[in-house]
Amino acid sequence: MGESAGMALNRLINQHEFPEVVLKDILGRLQSNSLGNNDEQSKEAYIWQQVRYLEN
């Protein structure tokens, strides 16, 4: 099995020095998305969206 979205996000954060404001924004987005969202597939897709944001 490949890398999960959470693993990819952690890897990027550990490999790069992103501005604190960017990391806080992503954390806030992930927390908001997980509140009231019981669809695990949807959560994973949203985390991948944040991974793509950091990659760009």
C-alpha positions, -999 to +999 in steps of 0.1 A: +000+000+000+012+035-008+017+065+014-014+078+031-024+115+028-015+121+065+019+105+060+026+126+029+016+157+048+039+149+077+067+141+053+064+174+036+062+194+068+093+176+081+113+181+049+106+217+043+105+249+064+070+263+056+060+296+071+041+293+104+011+311+089+008+284+062+010+256+087-016+272+109-039+277+079-036+241+069-041+228+105-072+250+108-086+238+075-080+201+085-097+206+119-127+223+103-130+196+078-130+168+104-157+184+125-190+168+116-174+149+087-178+112+092-168+102+057-132+089+059-128+089+021-138+125+020-114+134+048-085+116+030-093+134-002-092+168+016-059+160+032-045+151-003-057+185-014-036+201+014-006+180+004-009+193-032-011+228-019+022+224+000+038+207-030+031+236-052 
